[in-house]
Amino acid sequence: MADDKDVLRDVWFGRIPTCFTLNPDELTDREAEPYYLLLPRVSYLTLVTDKVKKHFLKVMKAEDVEEMWFEYEGTPLKWHYPIGVLFDLHASNTVLPWNITVHFKNFPDHDLLHCPATSIIEAHFMSSIKEADALKHKSQVVNDMQKKDHKQLWMGLQNDKFDQFWAMNRKLMEYSTEEGGFRYIPFRIYQTMSDRPFIQKLFRPVSAEGNAHTLSDLLNEMLPSAVPNEGEQKRYQVVIHGIEPLLETPLQWLSEHLSHPDNFLHICIIPTPTD
């Protein structure tokens, strides 16, 4: 079995082969060739697609270019969700590469947040880290960090530097042995079949009796329909980073090893494919 460092590394270096195609309604000087990229699961679309933008701008008139946004099979892709979450939620049972359509017009204001600059992504990312630490340590760890430490977390993500990021992030993953885990587990549960963006509530990693809570315990409390009853056919896949962890996995271990860089455990509940 891989040791824990290997798990962290595997999560960080997860990639999704992606084909970006320009929306056919965009006005171009000549035909736009598709652009292929390996997208890092733990990053954000607007942070890693500068090359995509440059590629398509070559065939476009400057006056026809507005803010770039992405769509998959009619669904605008929320840049403030990690890339891996977007894929697992909308495309996990499709053939690779992931086919994303690029738009430069008709920005869907009611579906997406605007992202005019990298500083917006940084602010969103740091806000998530602070929220997660409020749940885990009453904000004590993140408040003890200096501004340069916060910057190290961000630069580690932005520049895809695993060691730089984890040298600082491991502080956010620590807890005392007598506590047996974090105060609360930072998690979000996403469903394709819900109008609600995600489920996020307070949930402790350890029960009042001192037993470790599992992924199954969390789901039974937050979304019981995701867990099949005994003898019942599985209706949903519970996916984290593209895999289906055992429902008996302790939640504390998942939070330490399978959280995204924003320190949240992002869990996607998707219907089991019928074919």
Disulfide bonds with the S-S distance in Angstrom:
none
